[in-house]
Amino acid sequence: MMQIRGAVESTLSFSSALISKTVIVNNFAMGSGGGVACFHCSLDLQDSVINYNTSSINGGGIHVFFGALDLQQSIVQGNLASETQGGGGGLLSDSSPLTVSNSLFADNKSSVGGGIYFEDDHAELVGNTIVRNIALESRNGGGVVIGSGTMNITNTIAWGNIGKGFTFQTSQVDAFPRENTTFSHCNIQSWNGFFGGIGNFQAEPRFVDEDGPDDIIGASDDDLRLSVDSPCVNRGDPSIVQVVDDTDLDSNPRLQGCRTDIGAYESIKINIDGDYDNDDLITLADYAKLQLFWGAIAGTSNEADTYICIFDTSNDGEVNLEDLPDFVEKLEEFSNTFSVAQR
């Protein structure tokens, strides 16, 4: 993996470029684009790390101006744009089509749009984790600000982002005008439904180890993967199916369960079939969980579809008595196997 450290900036102008498997850290720009500046260019940025870069104005990590950016499977963390007048601590995209997928934006800071500031074109954000970014001078858009243009946000976590000390829904993501942004199957802190869309909710994401082994939030060892009991597991857009090259931030297949997970990482724990409470055993506790979601019918709500995905072993679109024989069979098989193993 190539590393760019301590340079002034990596500037691309009037060109097309691919940056892949590259670490861009601890750079400074007197102006915009502390890590990468793309002016009148088309840039594919893949499998890379853009961390701890600083700009004196905009785009602490990345600045794209009158160009295009496709950012995939990358980490953008701890970057800083101007604390008084800058936008886009992690990324500023201006008058440029933008796609961000399977990527992590964490702990970036700027005056406004701590994680991402976008304006004047169309953007697609799919399968991202956007956490703990800070807008120092605005209550809105600690995570993402859409200053103008349109944006679709799908299968994305926006959590713990702060706008001038607040964690409102609009501190996570805000748009002007708001009707030009659509949300689908996202976990947004303080979500109240104002933005509309389908499959959106708010629930503690339950990351594996948010402050890492060193117990310091914001360090590079923070594990922002999903724990097996995360509410983001199997809650992604059901219309998304696995394709050959679609992988998460760890390069694992994007579809691990019956639906994609929300966020940059797929939960890859392989459960025992019938182990609904993820304790590596099949017991009556699993039956209790099955019974808790009895009667869920496909298509009635996003939550119901999630339960169908997990419990409907008969594939009739409902959690009902037809699913019970299959569970009993698995319970008996596991009990017999477990008893033999204990002898």
C-alpha positions in Angstrom: 0.0 0.0 0.0 1.5 3.3 -1.1 1.8 6.1 1.6 1.8 9.8 1.2 2.9 11.5 4.4 3.7 15.0 5.3 3.5 16.4 1.8 1.7 19.7 1.1 -1.1 18.1 -0.9 -1.8 15.8 -3.7 -3.3 18.0 -6.4 -5.0 16.7 -9.6 -6.1 19.2 -12.3 -7.8 18.7 -15.6 -7.3 15.0 -15.6 -8.7 11.5 -14.7 -7.0 9.5 -12.0 -7.3 6.3 -10.0 -5.9 6.2 -6.5 -6.0 2.8 -4.9 -4.6 1.1 -1.8 -3.0 4.4 -0.7 -2.5 5.9 2.8 -2.6 9.7 2.7 -1.9 11.0 6.2 -0.6 14.1 8.1 -0.6 16.5 5.1 -1.3 20.2 5.1 -2.7 22.5 2.5 -2.6 26.3 2.6 -6.1 26.5 1.0 -8.3 23.5 0.2 -7.8 19.8 0.0 -5.5 18.9 2.9 -5.0 15.3 1.7 -6.3 15.3 -1.9 -7.3 18.2 -4.1 -9.2 17.4 -7.3 -9.9 20.5 -9.4 -11.6 20.0 -12.8 -10.8 16.3 -12.6 -12.4 12.9 -12.4 -11.1 10.8 -9.5 -11.7 7.2 -8.5 -10.5 6.7 -4.9 -10.5 3.1 -3.7 -9.4 1.0 -0.7 -7.5 4.0 0.8 -7.0 5.8 4.1 -7.2 9.6 4.2 -6.4 10.4 7.9 -5.2 13.4 9.9 -4.9 15.9 7.1 -5.5 19.6 7.5 -6.5 22.5 5.2 -6.6 26.2 6.0 -10.0 26.5 4.3 -12.1 23.7 2.9 -11.9 19.9 2.6 -9.5 18.8 5.3 -9.3 15.4 3.8 -10.5 15.7 0.2 -11.7 18.7 -1.9 -13.3 18.1 -5.3 -14.2 21.2 -7.4 -15.9 21.1 -10.8 -14.9 17.4 -11.1 -16.3 14.0 -10.1 -15.4 11.7 -7.2 -16.2 8.0 -6.8 -15.0 7.0 -3.3 -15.2 3.3 -2.4 -14.1 1.2 0.6 -12.1 3.9 2.2 -11.5 5.4 5.6 -11.6 9.2 6.1 -10.8 10.0 9.7 -9.5 12.8 11.9 -9.2 15.4 9.2 -9.6 19.1 9.9 -10.7 22.0 7.7 -10.8 25.6 9.0 -12.6 25.8 12.3 -14.0 29.3 11.5 -14.8 29.4 7.8 -14.2 25.9 6.3 -16.6 23.3 5.1 -16.1 19.5 4.8 -13.7 18.3 7.5 -13.5 15.0 5.8 -14.7 15.8 2.3 -16.0 18.9 0.4 -17.5 18.3 -3.0 -18.5 21.4 -5.0 -20.2 21.3 -8.4 -19.2 17.7 -8.8 -21.2 14.5 -9.0 -20.3 12.3 -6.0 -20.6 8.7 -5.1 -19.5 7.4 -1.7 -19.9 3.7 -0.9 -18.8 1.2 1.8 -16.7 3.9 3.5 -16.1 5.2 7.0 -16.1 9.0 7.9 -15.2 9.5 11.6 -13.8 12.2 13.8 -13.5 14.9 11.1 -14.0 18.6 12.0 -14.7 21.8 10.3 -16.8 25.0 10.7 -19.8 23.3 8.9 -20.2 19.8 7.4 -17.8 18.1 9.8 -17.9 14.8 7.8 -19.1 15.8 4.3 -20.1 19.0 2.7 -21.8 18.7 -0.7 -23.3 21.2 -3.1 -24.5 21.9 -6.6 -24.8 18.5 -8.2 -26.1 15.0 -7.4 -24.7 12.5 -4.9 -25.2 8.9 -3.9 -24.2 7.7 -0.4 -24.6 3.9 -0.1 -23.5 1.7 2.8 -21.5 4.1 4.8 -20.7 4.7 8.5 -20.6 8.4 9.4 -19.9 8.9 13.1 -18.5 11.5 15.6 -17.8 14.2 13.1 -18.1 17.8 14.4 -19.4 21.1 12.9 -18.0 23.7 15.2 -20.0 26.7 14.0 -23.4 25.2 13.1 -26.0 23.1 14.9 -26.8 21.4 11.6 -24.8 18.9 9.6 -22.1 17.7 11.9 -22.1 14.5 9.8 -23.3 15.6 6.4 -24.5 18.9 4.9 -26.1 19.1 1.5 -25.8 22.9 0.7 -27.6 22.5 -2.6 -28.2 19.9 -5.2 -29.7 16.4 -4.6 -28.6 13.4 -2.7 -29.8 9.8 -2.1 -28.6 8.3 1.2 -29.1 4.5 1.6 -28.0 1.8 4.1 -26.0 4.4 6.0 -25.4 5.0 9.7 -25.1 8.6 10.9 -24.6 8.6 14.7 -22.8 10.7 17.3 -22.2 13.6 15.0 -22.2 17.0 16.7 -23.3 20.4 15.4 -22.2 23.1 17.8 -22.6 20.9 20.8 -25.9 19.3 19.7 -26.9 15.9 18.4 -30.2 16.7 16.7 -31.4 14.7 13.7 -30.2 17.7 11.6 -26.8 17.5 13.4 -26.4 14.1 11.7 -27.5 15.1 8.2 -29.1 18.3 7.0 -30.0 19.5 3.5 -31.1 22.8 1.8 -33.7 22.4 0.6 -34.6 19.3 2.6 -37.0 17.8 0.0 -34.1 17.3 -2.4 -32.6 14.6 -0.2 -34.0 11.1 0.1 -33.3 8.5 2.8 -33.7 4.8 2.6 -33.0 2.1 5.2 -30.7 4.3 7.4 -30.0 4.5 11.1 -29.9 8.2 11.9 -29.5 9.4 15.5 -32.6 11.4 16.7 -34.5 10.3 13.6 -38.1 11.7 13.8 -39.3 10.9 10.3 -39.2 14.6 9.1 -37.2 13.7 6.0 -39.5 10.8 5.1 -38.3 7.8 3.1 -38.6 4.2 3.9 -36.9 1.8 6.4 -35.3 4.5 8.4 -35.0 4.4 12.2 -32.8 5.4 15.2 -31.2 2.9 17.5 -27.8 2.6 19.1 -25.6 0.9 16.4 -23.8 -1.3 18.9 -20.3 -1.2 17.4 -17.8 -3.9 18.4 -15.5 -1.6 20.4 -16.1 2.1 19.7 -13.1 3.3 21.8 -10.7 0.5 20.8 -8.2 -1.4 23.0 -6.7 1.9 24.2 -10.1 3.1 25.5 -9.6 6.4 23.6 -12.4 7.5 21.2 -11.1 8.8 18.0 -7.9 6.7 17.7 -7.2 4.5 14.7 -7.8 1.3 16.7 -11.5 2.0 17.2 -13.6 -0.9 16.0 -16.7 0.5 14.3 -17.8 -2.9 12.9 -21.2 -4.1 13.9 -21.7 -6.5 16.8 -23.8 -9.5 16.1 -26.7 -8.0 18.1 -26.6 -4.7 16.3 -30.0 -3.4 15.1 -28.3 -2.6 11.8 -27.8 -6.3 10.9 -30.1 -7.5 8.2 -31.9 -4.1 8.0 -30.6 -2.8 4.7 -32.5 -2.2 1.5 -34.0 -5.6 0.5 -33.8 -4.7 -3.1 -30.0 -4.8 -3.0 -28.7 -8.2 -4.1 -25.1 -9.5 -4.0 -23.0 -8.8 -7.1 -19.5 -10.2 -7.7 -17.5 -7.1 -6.9 -19.7 -5.6 -4.2 -17.8 -5.8 -0.9 -17.7 -4.0 2.4 -14.9 -1.9 3.9 -13.2 -5.2 5.0 -13.5 -6.5 1.4 -16.0 -9.1 2.6 -19.1 -9.9 0.4 -21.6 -7.1 0.9 -24.5 -9.6 1.5 -23.8 -12.0 4.4 -27.3 -12.7 5.7 -30.7 -12.6 4.1 -30.4 -8.8 3.7 -27.5 -6.4 3.6 -26.5 -4.7 6.8 -26.6 -0.9 7.3 -23.2 0.8 7.5 -19.8 0.3 6.0 -19.2 -3.2 7.4 -21.2 -6.4 7.1 -21.5 -8.5 10.3 -19.8 -11.8 9.3 -20.6 -14.1 12.2 -21.9 -17.3 10.8 -24.8 -18.3 13.0 -26.0 -21.9 13.6 -29.2 -22.2 11.7 -31.9 -21.7 14.3 -29.7 -19.8 16.8 -31.8 -16.7 16.8 -30.2 -15.1 19.9 -26.6 -15.6 18.7 -25.3 -17.5 21.7 -24.0 -20.5 19.6 -26.7 -22.7 21.1 -30.2 -23.8 20.0 -32.4 -23.7 23.0 -35.9 -22.8 24.2 -34.6 -19.2 24.4 -34.5 -19.2 20.6 -38.1 -20.4 20.6 -39.0 -17.5 22.8 -37.5 -15.1 20.2 -39.3 -16.9 17.4 -42.6 -16.6 19.3 -41.9 -12.9 20.0 -42.2 -12.1 16.3 -45.1 -14.5 15.6 -47.4 -13.1 13.0 -45.0 -10.8 11.2 -46.1 -10.5 7.6 -43.9 -9.5 4.7 -44.5 -6.1 3.2 -46.3 -4.6 6.2 -43.2 -2.7 7.5 -39.5 -2.7 7.2 -39.3 -4.2 10.7 -41.6 -7.1 9.7 -39.5 -7.7 6.6 -36.4 -8.1 8.8 -38.2 -10.7 11.0 -39.4 -12.5 7.9 -35.8 -12.5 6.7 -34.6 -14.3 9.8 -37.5 -16.5 11.0 -39.6 -17.5 7.9 -38.0 -20.8 7.2 -41.0 -22.0 5.3 -40.7 -19.1 2.9 -44.4 -18.3 2.9 -44.0 -14.6 3.7 -45.1 -14.9 7.3 -43.8 -16.1 10.7 -46.3 -18.7 11.7 -46.9 -22.4 12.6 -45.4 -23.5 9.3 -42.0 -22.4 10.6 -42.3 -24.3 13.9 -41.5 -27.9 12.7 -38.3 -26.7 11.1 -37.2 -25.1 14.4 -38.1 -28.1 16.4 -36.1 -30.3 14.0 -33.1 -28.1 14.4 -33.5 -28.0 18.2 -33.6 -31.8 18.4 -30.6 -32.2 16.0 -28.5 -29.7 18.1 -29.6 -31.3 21.4 -28.5 -34.7 20.2 -25.2 -33.5 18.8 -24.5 -31.5 22.0 -25.3 -34.5 24.3 -22.9 -36.7 22.3 -20.2 -34.1 22.5 -20.6 -33.8 26.3 -20.1 -37.6 26.9 
